[in-house]
Amino acid sequence: MENEWKTLGERRPLPLFQIPEAPRYRLERAPLVQALAQVRYPLIAALETLPGVAPLQEALREAFPYMEQERVQEVSLVIGPAGPAGGASDASVTWNLTNDAGTLVVIGAGSATLSAGTSYTTVEAFSDDFKLMLRALKSVGVPRCDRLGVRYLSMAAGLPGEDRSWRRWFKPELLGWAGSEAVADGVLETSVNQVMLRTPPTGDLAGPPADVQATVRHGAVPVGADVPGIPPLQVPDPSYLLDLDVYVAGHQPFDPEKILKQFEMFHGQIDRFFHWSLTQEGAEHFGIVH
C-alpha cells in the first residue's frame, strides 16, 4: 500500500507539538492501517430507520453505492449501593455505506464516521470523501457538530528477532526503557503508553468553543490483541503501535467548509508528529519520499 501523509495547508500552527512542520512527503510502505474522521451531532431518531436514512444514501450513492444495516448491542451499567449490575440492553441501528475500494461511511443517529484502511491513498482523496459526507449530512438537516475527531492508526510489524529492527525505526523518546537495551531480546510482550494533550483553539481554529485535545498511544502490542477502531482491528503480528487522535468537543454550527478546515489542521498535527517520530532508518524502512 502506498500512502501519502501530506499537510493540506495549516494557515496558522496549532500549538499541540513543539516540533517542525513536516515537509510534503509520501511513504511507499506506510504502516497506516486505519484513518478515521468522525463528527458527532444531536440525536436524529429518523436516521435509525430506512426511510430516514434514504436521503443520505441517495446523496452518497455515487461514491458509496452499497449499503448494509448493522445492529449494535449497547449494554448500560447501573451503579448502586449493592455494586455494579447489568442494566438494560438496547440495540442501535447504524448504516454502513461502502464502495469497491473498501472505504466505509458509518451513519448513526448521533454520529457519522469515514474510515479507510487499505483503500487509503492520499489525504486529498480522504478529505474529498469527508467533504462529501459532511455535505450529505448538511443536506438532510444536521444542525450542529458536537465533536470532530481525526485519528490515524499505524502498526509496524517487526518485534520478533535479535536485530531489534523496530527499536531503530522510531525515536528513543517514543520507545522508553521498554525499547532500550535494558530489555532482553524476545521477552517483550506489551508496552503501551498514553499521553493526553490539551490546548485552547487559536487562529483559524478559533471557531469551536472548546479546547483542542490529542491522545497519543504508542508501544509494543502482541499478536491477537484487539485494537478499537471502525471497524475494530486485530493485531496480525507482534507490532509497534502508533495511534494519533486529535479532536475537539464543543457545539458549533454544522458548516461543512469550516469543519473541513479543522480536519485539515488536525491532520497537519498528526502528520507533523508521525514525521518527527521516525529515525533516519525508519524513514528508509517505510520508503519516505520527499
N, C-alpha and C positions, 0 to 999 in steps of 0.2 A: 504494500500500500504506500503510495506516495502522497504525503500530506504537506500542506503549507500552513505554517503558523505566521501570519503576516498581520501587522497592525494596519487597520483601515484608516487610521489617522487620528491620533489624540490631539485635540486642539489645545488643551491645557493638561499637564500631567496631574493624575490623581495620586495624592501622596500616600500610597499604601507601602510602596517599596522604594528604598533609597538606593536604587541601582540604575545603571544607564538604560535608556530606551533601547529596545532591540532593533537592529537593522532589519531590513526586509530579507527574509530567508525562507528556504523550504528544506524539508527533511526527506531524503529518498527512502529511508527506512524508519519512519516515525513510530514511536511506541504508543501513539494515541490509540485507545480502544473505544472511547466514547466521548462525544461532545454533546452538551445539553444546553438549551436555552429555554427558560421557563418563565411564564407570567402567571400570577395568581390574581383572582378578581372576586368580587362578591358573588355568592352562590346564585346560579341561574338554573332553577329546577328543570326547565324545559330541555336543557342540554343533556339530561339523562334519558330523554325519550327520542324515539326515532323521528317523529315529526319535528321535534325541537332542534335536532342536530342536522336535519336535512338541508337548511340553507347554508350551513357551514360546509357540509360535504360538497354542495354544488360549487361554492366559492373556491374550494381546494381541489376539485375533481381533476382538473387538467394536470396538475403537478403530482397529486396523490390520488390515483384513481381507485384504489382498493380500500374498503372499509370493513372492519370487524368489530363486533361488540365484545366487551370484556366485563365480567362482573368481579369486583374486588371486594373480598370479605373484610370488614372492619370490625374489630372487637374492642369495645370500650372497657376500661379498667376502673372499678369502683373502689375507692379507698375509704374505709370506715373504721370504727373502734375495734372491730374484730380483725382488721388487717385487710390486705388486698383480696379482692374477689372478682371473679369474672362477671362482666356486665353483659348488656345486650349485644347481639351480633347483627350488624347491618351490612347489606351488600350495596355498594355503589356501582354505578354503571359508567364506564369510560368507552371511548370510541378510538380505535387505532386505525389511522389512515396511513397507508404506505404506498411506495412506488416500486418499480422494478429494481432500482438501485439498492433498496433496503432502508432508505431514510424514513423515519417514523414521526408522525404527529399524533400525540395522545391528547384527546379532548375530554375534559371532565366538567362537572357542574361548577367547579371553583378554580380550575387551573387548566393550562394548555402548555404542552412541552414539545419542543422539537428535539429529536435525538438522531444522531448519526454515528455509526461505528465504522465498519469497513467502507461505507458509502461516502465518508468524508473525503473531500478532495482539497478544497481551498476555503479559507474563511469567507471569501467573497461569495462563493456558492452557498455556503451555510447561512450567511447573512441574507441572501436573496430569499431563501426558503423561510427564514424567520420573519422577514418583512411580509411575505405572502401570508403567513399565519396570522400576524398581527392585523393586517388589513382585513382579513376574513373575519376575525373576532370583532373588529370595529364595525363591520358591515351588518352584524347581527345584533348590535346594540350593547356590547360590553361597555359599561360606563366608566370603569375605574380600574387602575392597576394597583394592587395592594403589595405586590412583591415582584421583583425582577431578579433572576439569578442566571449566571453563566458559569458552567462547570466543564472543565477539561480533565479527563482521567487517562493517565498513561500507565502502562505496565511494561517494564523492561525485563525480559527473561534473562537469566544468567547467574543465579545464585549458586548453583552447584559447581564443584570443581575447585582445583587448587589455584587456578590462575587469578581468582578473586576479581574477575573482569568487571562485574557490576560496581565494585568498590572504586574502580578507576573512571567510571563514566560520569559520576556525579560528584559535586564538590564536597569536601570533608565537612563543611558546615551542615550539610543535609544528612550525612551518614551518622555522625555522632560516634560514640565509643563502640556501638554495636557493629559499625562498619570499619573499625580500626583493626590493627594487629593484635589488640587485646583479646579478640575472639578467635578461637581455633577454627581451622578450616572444616567445613562440613557440619558444624553444630548449630549454626544459627537457624532458627525456625521462623520466628516472628519478632518484628521490632517496628511498631508503627507509632509515629509521633503526630500530634495535632497542635497546630498553632492557630490562634484566632486573632484577627486584627480588626480595628475599627477606626474610621476617620470621618469627620464631617464632610458633606458634599461641597465641592468648590467648583469655581469656573463654569464650564459648560455642563457640569453635572449638578448644578445647584437647584435643579427642579424638584427632586423628591425631598419632602420634608423629614428626612431621617438620615442617620449615619450610613455610610457605605461600609460593608463588612467583608472580610475574606476569611476563609478557612482553608488551611494548607495541611494536608495529611501526606505523610511520606514515610517510607520504610519498607522493610522486607515482609513479604506475605507468602505463606506456604501454598502448595498445590491444593486445590479443592476449597480454598477459602471463598466465602460469599462476599461480594462487594456490592453494596446498594447502588442501583442505577435504574435507568428506564430504557430497556428492560434491565433487571438485575443481572450481574455478571458473576461467573465463577472462574477463579484463577486456574488456568490450564497447566502452568508450570511454576515452580518457585520463581518469584519475580520481585523486582523493586518497584513499588507503587509510588506515583506522584499524582496526587488528587488536588486540583486547584479550583476553588469555588469562590466567586465574587458575587455579592448580592446586596440588594437594598430592600428593606421592608418599610413601606410608608405609602400612604394614599397619594396618588397622583392621577390626573385625568388620563384616560386611555387614548393617548396620542401616539400612533404607530411611529411617526418620524422621530419624536423625542425619545421614545423607548429604544428605537434602533440606535440612536446616537449613544445612549447609555450602554447598550450592548457593545458597541464598538470600543468604548473606553474600558469596559470591564475586560473585554478580550485583550485589549492592549496591555493591561496589567498582568494577565495570565501569560501572555506572550513574552513579556519582559522577564517575568520570573523564570519561566522554563528556559529561555536562552541563557540567563545568568547561571542556572543550576548546572549546566553541562561543563565538564572539563574539556580540554582540547581533545583528549582521547575519546570522550563521549561524543563530541561533535563529529568526529571522524567515524565513530561506530554507527551513528544514526544517519550519516550521509548528509551533513549540513551543507547547503549550497547558498552562498550569498549572491 
